[in-house]
Every structure is written in C-alpha cells, then in structure tokens.
Amino acid sequence: MATLTVPTSSAAIPGFLRNRAAAKLLALAAVAAVLVPLVDSHWGSNAWPHALTVDLSKPLATASDWVIDNRDSHPLFLYFFGYISNAVVLAVRAVYLTLLAAGWAGVTAFGALVAWRLGGVRLAAGTAIAFLACGALGMWVPTMQTLALMVVAVLASVAVGALLGLAAGLSDRLDRALRPVLDTMQVLPAFAYLLPVVLVFGIGVPAAVLATVVYAAPPMARLTALGLRGADPEVLEAVESLGATARQRLLTARIPLARKELLLGLNQTIMMALSMAVIASVIGAGGLGDRVYQALASVDVGAALAAGIPIVLLAVVLDRVTAAAGAAGDGSPRPRTIGRPYALAVTVAVALATRLLGALDWPASWSLDIAEPVNRAVDWMTAHLYAGVPVVGGTADWAGHFTTWILDPVRSGLQWLPWWAVLLLVAAPAWLIGTWRSALTAVLAMAGIGVLGVWEPSLDTLSQVLAAVAVTLVLGFATGVAAARSDRVERALRPVLDVFQTMPQFVYLIPVVALFGVGRAPAVAAAVVYALPAVVRITAQGLRQVDPAALESARSLGATGRQQLWQIQLPLARRSLLLAANQGVVLVLAVVIIGGLVGGGALGYDVAFGLAQGDLATGLVAGAAIVCLGLMLDRVTQPTERRAKKGA
C-alpha cells in the first residue's frame, strides 16, 4: 500500500518565490493592490494632490521679515551674532595683513619650507612654483585674500567638525542624532542657505566664512567619529588596565590612533572650503572667487580662467601638503627635510629682506596676460564647432538631439505617471537592494517633495539628474576601466582629473554654454564634467584592488583579458562600482543650481531666484526638495550594510 507523503514547507513554496527579489516584488505588488485603489479614489489625478501640500511661504516670509526688522536692535543679534561677526572679520583681517607684511617672497618661502619639512625637496619646489604662478597670472593680492579667508574658514570648520566628531565618536546616541544633520549640511545646496546667512550677518566676509563652515565641517566630523570608533580595542583595554581615566584614554590612545582619519578630514575640509570660493564671492567674500564671478558676468572666459587657475593651484598644493603630513606619521621612510627652527628663521629673513628692499608687492612687469589668447581659443571653438561641422554636425545639433531624444521623453514620462506610481517606482529598487526601512525612507523623501508643493519642477530636475548620471556612469566606468588596466593611462589622466575636481564650476560653465547654447543640455554637460572625476577614480581604484590571486587563477585557466574583466574584476569590485554610482548622483545634484543658471530651470532656477530676489520661501523650499531628491537617490543606488554583507 502506497504511503501518502506530505510536502515540506520549502517544497510547497513555488520556485520563483524562493528568490528574495521576487518575493519582495510580490509583497510590494500586494501592498500596492490594496492601497492604490483607495488612494486613486480620493486623489485620482496624475499631479500631486493639492490637499496633501503644505504652504510654507507665509511662515518663512514672516521669519524673514522678523530678522530684517530686529537685526539692528535685538539682543540676539547685538550680543551673539554681532560678536561672531566681529571675531570673523578681525581674524581674516589679521591673517591677510600678516600675509601682505610677509610679501610675495616671504609667503612663497614659508610655503616651500613647510612643504620641504613635510614632504621633501620635490614638494617644496612644486609649492614654490604654484605660488609664483599665482603672481605671474597677476593674481597675487586676490590669492592672499582667498588664502586669508580659507585659513579662518578651515580653522573654524576643523574646530566645529572635530567637536561634533568627538561627540559622535564617543556616544552612539549623539552619532545617530548627528547623522541626518550632517547629511543635510552636505546635500543642501550652498545657494539655499546663503540667503539665511546673509539675512543674519549681511553681505560680507562673516557670511562667506560661515557659509563655508556649514559646507566644509561635515567631512571633519564624519572622519573624526570614524577614527575614534575605529580605535584598536586591545590598545584601549591595555590603557584602561593601567588605571587611565576617560580623559587620559581619549588624549593618549583614541586621538593618536585616529591620526590618519583626522588628517584626511583636514584634507577634505580644505578641498571643500576651496570649492566654495566662487559661491562665497556672491555674498561678498572677495578674492579669487570674486574675480571669477565678475569675469563670467561679463563673459570674459580668459579672465575667469586666470583667476580659476590659482584656486586649482592652492587646492593641489594644500592637498599634497596635508597628504605628506599624514604620511609623516605612518612609519614610512621620509625624505631628508629641513628642521622647524631653520624653516622659521629662513622665512623671517626672507620677509625682512623683502621689506627692506621695498619689494613686498608682486612686480607688475613679471605678470602674464593669458586672458586674450584664451578668449581667442574660445571664439575659435564657438565659430568652428557650434554649427556646420561636416558629417557629425555641430555641438548645437548634439545639444538639440540630446534634449529632444532623451531629456524631453524622460521628463514627459515622469510627469505623465500618476504620483503614486512614481512612489512605487522609487520603492521597488530601494527595497530590492536594501531593506524595507531604506525603501520607506526613499518613499517618504519623495513624498516630502510633493508635500512641499514642488512636485512638477522636482520631476523636471530628476529627469536631468537621471540623464546626467547615465552619461557620467557610461563615460566614468569606461575611463576607469582603461585607467585600471593601464598605468600609462592612469598617469595621463591624473592631472586632468585634478583640474576637473578643483576648478570652480563657474569657470567651465561659459565654454559649455558657448558650445551647447542655453538650456537643459548644457546644464547636464556641466554636471557630467563635475561628477566624472570621482566616478573614474573610484572605479579605477576598485578594479585595481581586486585580489591578484583571483586574476592569476583566471589567467592560469586561459581566460582572456576581456573575460577577466567581466567575470572577475567587475563582480569583485561591485561595492566600489555602487559607491561610484552613488557619488555620481550626489555630485550631479550638487551642480543642479549651477545648471539652473544656464537654462536648466526647475529646482536649480528656483534656488538661484530665491537668493537673487531675497525670497526665503522659494529658495529654501527648492533647496529642501533637492535634499529629498538626494536622500531618495542615495537609498535607491546604495545598498544597506546588511544587504551588502549578504552579497545578494
């Protein structure tokens, strides 16, 4: 007699449901089947329902009026913000007067000797050449103005970031509380918070310094917390066993063990502060940023480039010097350097000699004018590449085709979809690569855009971001693969990527407009130029860090170079590639405002308009919508830690 067998629970489950992705999609479909009819019956239109929006214009306008009315009389402004403003002005003026008193020779000597002390003769020579180039371009005084502003801004950013990082590194509760604050500080466009800063501090140096601190402090905070939390537990236990107090453990163990992270935080703070030089000039920072801004206002690309090059040189010099300072304490062999007392003595001697000779200012006869040849080159490109190029067509044709075939269909498709369908499209990929919490965060961020009342312009911005990210990833992955597989290509690309990362966006904005016209296409092109270097670097680094043993095994089995790339390197570098995609999204969003100035419209234009017209509601609401877009795209493109560990 045959026996009746009862299927096991795993056998009873259909095969496609054993796949985690299929199960998640089925669960999402079930939730949608219940909620969508209810939602559609109440709010059936494609656009975001007006009943679910919140109008913030009145309370924000009231707050703006209160600040304007009380800025000169309220104790908060007189005895708190006023003291901060005065302290910033005095600090920047003191640094600036010190640099002018040292003269061009003294500043150059000091910079070269510090570089020699930290990194050897080659770094010293490069530093000296960089400072001399700033003078040769006729930008010595603006360079000193920018350097004085950056010294104060970086010191303030490091102090604020170190305190926040110290709190987050020693307390889990504070770490969780500070994380969304730091995320907002990094993603919120600078133009969005320039207006509140100007309302409180007025146009001038204090507003520029404090806006820079808001933008540059988060990397220091994050890396400080990371270093303190990553301290070796065995070392901490050994110090504690010797009877050290909590303060002694912090000063003698945690902070010294976090030295690399602290110096990396300083490096990133300097880079981000310098990237704010041009934007801060909009509110009275002066210096090189103001020269760039004024030159571009008159469409003088050559003069803008002459002021932009010193910003790049300062960024490269400070990057190399801080990197050398980090390498100095890791136990690696150091080149022969000069002692600290000798460096200080030589600097003082050079400064005194320059003053006695009456040669503090850079000699005018040593300056070079590059504006005219640069402008001729731009005019030639515009005349020969904008239109009428045989076979391939001109850049204006490319911009028109890109707008017609890609940007318009993507925008129309997003705006045609019902709002609840957009939320479902956001939830699906976020849940597939993460958890239900990350999917819920992405959906709430996208819904927050609708609540703010900027649904349509946000979808317009999203279409531009998606197109720019797609182009950036295609070019970035291809270039990164080439750089990872060839040392010669990597060496050739390194200076180009350095320039692209540190050159102010305003400088290459005018050539982009000259080649592509005004509209959404040049906005996308500017975003691609800005985001491409990070994607290339992260991709190349990820592919180069693939286990050599795996590649050797593949070669021993007869795998070709192409097979090694597709079957070994790319799968093993998956985490780095996802990080590259995530950084591409963040950096493209950072240029949304710049794109709004050249015809990109949508949220970027609203933020810039709010700053120009003093409209706090328009600027802050659009900036908050960009933050929500950034949070949503982060959850959609970056797997959570739990998901990454499972490798699914």
N, C-alpha and C positions, 0 to 999 in steps of 0.2 A: 504494500500500500504506500503510495507516494506521500511524502510529508509536505505540509504547507509551510513555505518559508516566508517570513515577514521581512521586507526590505529594510535595511538600516537607514538611519536618518540621512546619512550622506548620499546613499544611493537614491533616496526618494527625491532629492533636490535635483531639478533639471540642470543639465551640464552648464548652460550659459550663466546660471545664477551662481555657480561656484566661482566665477570670475568677479573680483571685488569691484572692478569698474562697472560691469554690467549690473551688479546688484545695487550699486549706488545710483546709477541712472534710472533703474526701475523704481527705486524708492522715491527719487525726485519726481518721476512721472506720476506716481501715485499721489504725492502731495499736491502736485500741480492740478491733477484731475479733480481734487476736492476743492482747492482754493480758487482756481481760475474762474469757474462759473459764478462763484459768489462775488468775486472782485469785478468781473465783467458786468454783472447785473447792476452794480452800484456805480461803477466808473468805466463805462464801455469805450470811451474814446481812446485813440492812439496816444495822444499827448498826456502828459502827467496831469491828474485831476487837480483842478484849482482848489477844491475843498481840502486837499492834503498839503497845501503850501502854507508857509509862514512868512509874513511880510516883516522883514527886519529893517526896512528903510526908515521908519519913523523912530524907533528907539536908537538906531545908530546916528541918525541926524540930530536927535536930542542930545546924545552924548557928545557929538562933535561941537554943537553949539555951546554946551556947558564948558567944555575945555577952552574954547575960544574966549568965552566971557570971563572965565576965572583964572586964565593963565598968568595974568599980571598981579593978581591980588590974593588968591587962595594960599593959605599956609603950606599946602602940599607942594605947590609949585615953587613958592618962595624959599622954603627951608629944606626941601628934599631934592626935587628935580633941579632946582636952581644951583644947589651945591654940587650936584653931579655934573651939571653942565660946566660950571666954572672949573672944576677939577680937570675935566677932559681938556678944556681949552688951554689951561696952564700947562698940562703935561705935554700936549702936542707942541705948544709954542716952545717949551724948554728943549725938547728933542730937536726941533727944527733949528733953533738958534745955535745949539751945540754943533749940529752938522755944518751950518754955514760958517761958524767960527773955526772949525777944523779945515775948511777949504776943500777943494776938489782933491788935492794931493793927499791931505790928511785922511779923508774918508776912504779914498782908494787904498792907501797904505794900511789903514786899520782893517778894512775888509780882507785884503790879501793876506795880512799877517794872521788874522783869525782863521782863515781858510788853511793857511800853512800849518798853524798849530793843530788843527783838527784832521787835516787830510793830506798834507804834504805839498810839495812844490807844484805839481800839476794843477791841483785845485786852486792854489794861490794864484797861479798865472791866469787861469780861467776867470777867477773872480776879478782880478785887476783888469783884464781885457773887457769884461762885462761893464764895469763902472766907467772905464774910459770910453766905451762905445756909447753909453748914455750921454756923456758930454759931447762926443763927436756928432751926435744927432741933434745937438742944440737943445737938449732936454735936461740939463744938469739941475737947474733950480726946480722944475716940476718933479724931477725924480726925488730930490731931497724932501719936497713937500709930501709926496706919496710915501716915502720911506718913514718920515716922522709920524704920519697918520697910521701907517701899518704897525710901527713899533708899539704905539699906545694901544691900538686895537687888538693886536696879537697878545700883548701882555694881559689886557683885560679879559680877552677870550680864554686864555690859558688859566687865569685865576678863577673865572666863573666855571669853566669846564672842569677844572681839577676839583673844585669844591663839590660840584654836582656828581662827578665820577666817584669821588671819595664816599659820598653819601650812598650812592647806588652800589658801590663795591662792598660796603660793609653792612648793608641792610637789604634783605630780599624785598621787604615791603616798599621801601623807597625806590628800589630798582623797578618794581612793577609800576609804581606811580609815575616815575620819571620817563619811562619808555615812550608813552604816547606824546608827552610834551616834547621830547627830543625829536620824535618823528615829525611832528608838526613844524618845529623850527626848521628842519631840513627841507621839507617838501613845500611849505608855504612859500610862494614866490616873493622875492625881495620887494618887488614893486607893491605888493599888497600891504606889507607892514611899514613901508616908507611913509605913508600918509599918517598913520597914528603917531609915529615917531616925530614927524615934522609938526604935528599938532601940539605935541607936548614940549618939544625942545626948539622948534623953529628951524628955519633954514640955516645951515652952517655945519661946522666941524663936529659939535656934540651929537647931532642927529646922525651924521655919517658914521661916526665911530660906534655908536650904539646899534645902528642897523647892521654894521659889520659884525659886531659881537653876537647878535642874535643868529646870524648865519654861520659864523665860524666856530662858536663854542661847542656845538654838539659832538663833533669828532673827538675833541679832547675829553669830553665827558664819557663817551662810549668806550674809548680805548683805555682811559684810566680805570673805569669799572671793570673792563675785561682783564686788565693786568692784575688788579687787586684780587679778583676772583680766581685767576689762574695761578696764584702763587702755590708753590710746592707744599702740600700738606705736611710732608715729613719734616721740612725745614721749620714750618710754623710750630709743629709739635715739639721739636727739639728746643726752639727758643722758649716756648711756654714751659717746658720742663725745667728750664733754668730759672724760673721764677719771674720772667719778664711780665710787666703789666701790659694792658691792651695798647696803651700809647707807645710803649717801647717796642712791642711786636710790630706795630704799624711803621715806626720810623726805622727800625733796624732790620726788618725782614720783608714785609709786604711791599713797601715802596722801592727798596733796592731791587727786589725780584721783578718788579713791574717796570724796570727802567726802559726796556725796549719799547713797550707799549706806550709809555709816557712820551718818549722821543718821537715815535710815529704819530702820536696825537698832536704834538707840536708841529711836525712836518705838515700834516693835513690841515691844521688850523691856519698855518701860513699860506698854504695854497688857496684855501677857500677865502681868506681875507683879501688876498691879491685879486681874486676873481671878482670881488665886489668893488674894485677900484673905480670902474666906469659907472656902475649903477649908483654908487655913493656920490659920484660927482653931480648927479641930478639934483641932490639936495644940499649942495654946497661944499663937497669935500675938497675941491680944487685939485691941484697936482696933475699927474699924467691923465687921470680919468677925465678931468675937465677938458684937457687938450683934445683927447679923443672925441669926446661928446661934441665939442664946439666944431671940430673939423668935419665931423659927419653931418652936423646940422647944415653946413654949407656945402656938403657933398664933395669934400676935399679928401679923397682916399689917401693921397700921399702924405698929407699932414697927419691924418689919423694913424697911418702905419708908422710914421716917425715917432709918435707918442706911444703906440702899442708895443713896439719892439722893446723899449726899456722895461715895460711891465713883464714881458716874457723873460728878459734877462734877469730881472730881480727874482722872479719865480724860480728860474733854473738855478741861480746861484744859491738862494736860500734852501732849495730842495737838496742840492748836493752837500751844502754845509751841514744841514741837520742830519742827513744820511751819514755823513762822515762822523758826526758826533755820536750817533747810535752805534756805528761800527767800532768806535774807540773803546767802548766798554764791554765788548763781547768776547774779549780774549784773543782776537785775531791780530796778526802782526801788523804793526803800524809803521808808516814811513818815517824817516828821520824828520823831525819837526823842530820849530823854534820854541824856546821857553817862554812862558807867560810874561815874566818881567821884561825880557828883552823886547817882546812884541809891543808892550805898552810904552816902553822907552822910545822905541823907534817911531811909533805913531806920534807921540808928543813932540819929538824932534822934528819930524816932517811938518807937522801942523805949525810949529813955531817958525820954522824956516819959511814956509809959505806966507805966513802973516808978515814977517819982516821984509820979504821981497814984494809985498803988496800984490800977490797973485792968488788971492782966495777964490776969485771967480774964474770960471772956465773961460779961457781965451776965445774970443769970438772968431778969430782967424782960424781956429782949429775945428770949426764946425762944418759939417757936410749937409747939403740940401738934397734929400732924396725924394722930396715931395713931387717935384716936376717930372722926373723920369718915371716914377710910379704912376702918376696920373696919365702920362702918355701911354704907358702899358695898358692901363685900364681902358682908355679910349680906344686903343687898337683892338682889344678883345671885344669891346662893345660893337665896334664897327664891323669886324670880320666874323664874329661868332654869333651875334644876336639873331641874325636872319640871313637867308640867302646862301647858306653853305650847301654846296652840291651834294646830292645823294642823301646825306644824313639829316639835312635840314639844320636850322639854327637852334640855339638854346631856347628862344621864344617858342618855337614849334614844340620842342620837348616839354616845356612847361605847360603849354596848352593841351597836349595829348595826355600828360600825366593828370592834369585836372579833370579832363573830360572822361578819360577811361578808368581812372582809379578813385580820385578824391570825390567826384560827384556821385558815382554809384554807391560808394561806401556810406557817404553821408545820407543820401536818399534812402538807402536800405535801413540804416539805423533809425531814421526819423519816421519811416513807414511802419516799423514794427510797433505793436502795442507796448505800452510801458511795462506791463507785467511780463511780456515775452523777453524784453531786454534784461529784466531781473533774473529770469530763468537762464538766459544765455550766460549771465555772469555767474550764477550759482553752479552750473554744471562743471566747467573746468576747474573752478576753485575747489569743489568737493572731490573731483577726480584726483587731483594732485595733492590734496590736503585732507583736512578733517571737516566735520560739519561746523566746527567753530570758525574755521577760516572761511568757509562758504557763507556762513551767516554774517561775518564781518564784511565780506565783499558786497553782499546784497544790501546790508544796512548802509554802507558807504555810498552805493549807487542810489539807494532810495533817498539818502540825505541830500543829494543833488536836486532831486525833484522837490523835496520839502523846501529847499532854499529858493525855488522858483526859477531856476536857470536850466531846465531840462533840455530845451532845444539847443541853446548855444553850447551846452556841455556835450551833446551828441556830435555837434559840428567839430568841437575840439577833439573829441575821442576819435573821429574819423581821420583827422590829420595826424594824431599821435599813432594810431594803428598803421597808417601808411608809412610814416617816418620810421617807426620801429621795424617794419618789414624790410624796408630798404637798408636800414642800418645793420640788421642782422645778416642779411644776404651778403652785403659787402664786408661786414666785420668778420663773419665766420670764414669767408673765402680768404681774406687777407690774413687773418690769424692763423689759418692752416698753413698758408705759404710761409709766414714768419716762423712757425714752429718747426717746419721741415727744412728750413734753410737759414743757417747763421748769417749768411751774406744779406739775405732779405731782411732779417731782423735788425742788423746793424744799419742798413739803409733806411729803414722805417723809423728807427728810434728818434732821431731829431725831428722828423716830420710830425710824429705823434706828440712830442713835447711841445712843439709850436702850436698845434691844434688845441691841445688841452689848456694851455696858458694864455693864448692870445684872446683878448676880450672879444665877445661875440659881436659887438658893435663894429669892430674893425673889418671883419669879413662880410658884414651884412650888406654894405654898399656894393662890393663887387658881385655878390649874389643877386642883388636887385638889378644891377646893371646887365647881368647876363640873362636873368629869368623874368624880369619885369616885376610888377607889384601884384600880389595875390597870395593864394594859399600854397602854390608850388614853391616860391622862394622861401616861405616860412618852413616848409618841410625840408628844403635843401639846407637851410641854416641849422635846423635841428640835427640832421644827419651828420654835418660837419662837426658839430659839438659832441655828439654821442659816440661817433665812430671810434675814436682812440681808445676809450675804455673797453669797448667790446673787443677790439683787436688785441689789446694787452691781456685781458682776462682769458680769452680763447687760446692765445699762444702759450700763456703760462700753464693753463690746464692741460694742454696737449703735451707740453714738454715734461710735465710732472707725472705722466703715465709710467707705471712700473716698467723699467727696462727689461726685466726678466720676461714679462708677458710679450713684449715685442721680439725679444730674442727667440722665444719659443715659436712664435708665429713665423719668423724668418727661417728657423730650422725645419719647419714643415712645408717650406716652399711658398709662403704667402707673398704676393706682390706688394709693392708699396701702397697701391690703392686698397687692397684687401686689408692690410694692416691698419690703414686709416679708418675704414668703415666698420671693420669688425673688432678692432682692438682699441684704438686711440679714442675715437668718438664715444663709444659706450662707456669706457672707463673715465672719460672726462665729463660725464653727464652733469655732475654737480657744478663744475666750472662753467659749462655752457649755459645752464639755467641761471647762474649768477650773472653771466654776461648779458643774457636777455633781460634780467631784472634791472641791471644797471642801465641798459639801453633805454628802458621805459622811463626810469627816473630822470635821466639826463635829457631825454626828449621833452619831458614835461617841464624841465627847468627852462627850456627855451620857448615855451608857449607864449610867454609875454613878449619876448623879442619878436616872435613871428607875428604877434598882433600889431606890431608897429609897421610891418611891411605888407599889410593886406591879409593877414591870416584871419582876422576878425575873431568872432566868438569870445571865449573867456579871456584870451590874451588881450584883446582890444578893450574889454570891459575893465580889466585891472589897470591898464595904462590910462584909460579915460578917467577912471576914478582918481588916480594920482594927479593927473593934469588939471582936473576941474575941482579938486578938493572934495569929491563926492565919496565920503567914507563908506556909505552903504554899498554902492556899486562896486568899488574896489575890493572891499573885504568879502562880500558875498561871492564874487567871482574867484577870489583867492581861496576861499574855503571850498568852493566847488572843485578847484584844481587839486587841493589836498585830498578830497574824497576820491577823485579820479586816481590819484597816485596810490592811495590805500587799496582801492579796488584792484588796480592792475598789479600791485605787489602781491596780493593774495592769489591772483589768477596765474601769475608767472613764476612764483617761488613756492616750492613745496615746503610744508612744515617739517620740523625736525623729525617727528615721528614717522612721517611718510618717507622722508629721505633715508632713514635708517633701514626701513624695510626693503628699500630698493625697488619697490613695485612701480 
